[in-house]
């Protein structure tokens, strides 16, 4: 059974790579977008093959489940991780939080955005572009993320 899943995942990954190569040949200017999409799809395949669970499911009793109750801010994830891993620095905590964000975005019914006052404003990015944006903005931070209005996840 496990061998069959790996074969299926390999075929899916091979198909994704083929599509990526076709896109590159058709539109040379889409190299970056293709690389991001292939990385996203590869992460999805590895997650499906892995015995480990989705980081968004396992971390602190399930952030994905928490999105069913209301919005979940990435700053809350960072705060939880800081409490659990007191000896870790910004880079490690933010890296783990970005993994949770990516895991949440792999769920088709979760969107990310920010609060503008009291209103939620969803981003108009694809999930993989949103994950890349979060990582690009959060990972270089020198201090722990504390703004609960930015990088907020909710069910659609």
N, C-alpha and C positions, 0 to 999 in steps of 0.2 A: 504494500500500500504506500509506504513512504517512497519507494523507488518510483512508483507511478506519479506521485505528487511532484517529485523532483524532475521527472521527465516532462510533465506538463508545464512546470514553472520554467524549465529550460526552453521549451518551445515558445512560451509566451515571451520570455526575455529575448530569444532569437528574433521573433517577429517584431518586437519593439526596436531592436537594434536595426533591423532591416528598414523599418519605417523611418528611423532616424537618419540612416544613410541616404534614403531616397529624398527626404526633406533637404538634406545638405546639398545634394546634387541639384535639386530644383531651385533652391533659394540659398545661395552662398551666404547671404547676410544673416541667416538665421542660426548661425553656429552656436551662439550663446544660448538661445532659447532651446535648441535641440539638445544641447548638453544638459541643461537644467531638467528638461522633460525626461531624458533618458536616465538621469540620476534619480529622479522622482520615481519613475517606473521600476527601476532596479531596486530601489528601497522597498517598494511595495511587494515585489517578488520575493526579496530576501525575507521580509517580514512574514510573508505567507509560508515560506519554507522553514523558518526558524522555529525552534521549540520554545523560544522565549515569547512572552506575550507582548502586545503593543505597549510601549511606554506610557501612553495616555490612559491605558486601562489599569496598569499595575501600580503606577506611582501614586502613593498616598490615597489608597482605596478607590481610585478611578476618577480621573478628571473628566473622561468622556461621560461617565454616569452623572457627574456633577452638572454637566451642561444641560441635562434634562430638567434640572431644578432651577437653573438660571444661568446668567452669564458667568464665565470663569476668566479672570484676568491673569495674564502671564505673570504679573507681579505677585499674585497670590501663590503661584507655583514656585516662584523664586523664594518667597518667604518660607514656604513649607520646606523646600530643599535646604535653605539656610539653617532652619531649625533642626533638621535631621542630620546635616553634615556640617557641623559647626567649624570644623578645621579646614574646610575647603574654601578656596578663593572665588573671586568673581568669574573667572574663565570657566572653571569646572561647573559651578552652579548654573551659569547662563547656558553652557553647553548642554547640560541635562534638561534645562527648561526648554531649550530649542528643540530637543528630541521629543519632548511631550507635545510641543506646538505642532511639529510635523506629524506626529501620531494622530493628533486631533484632526488635522486637516486631511488626513487619509480617509476620514469618515465623510461620506458624501452629504450628510445632513448637518455638518458643522460649518459655520462660516466665521471669519475673523473680521474685526473692525475696531472701532474706537467709540468712546462716548463723547459727544459734542454737547456739553451741558448734561441734560438727562436723556438725550436721545441717542440710540445706537446707530452708528453709521457704518454699514458694511463696506469692506473694500471691494473693488471691482476687479480684483486680480484672480487669476487661476489659482488653485490650491498650491501648486508647485512654485509659482511666482510669489505667492504670499509667504510660503515657508522660507524662500530665499531672502525675501525682504526682511522678515523677522530676524533671521540669522545675521544678515548684513548690518542691521541696525543695533541689535542687542549684543552681539559678541564683542564689538570694539569698546563697549562701555567700560569705564574705569570704576564705576560704583555699581552696586546692586540695583537692579530695576525695582522701582518703588511706585511708579505711576500706574495706578489701577485703571486709568481711563484709556490707556493705549494697549494694543495687542489683547483684545478681549474676544473670547470665543463663546459662541452660543449656537443652539440648535436653530436651524432655519424654520 
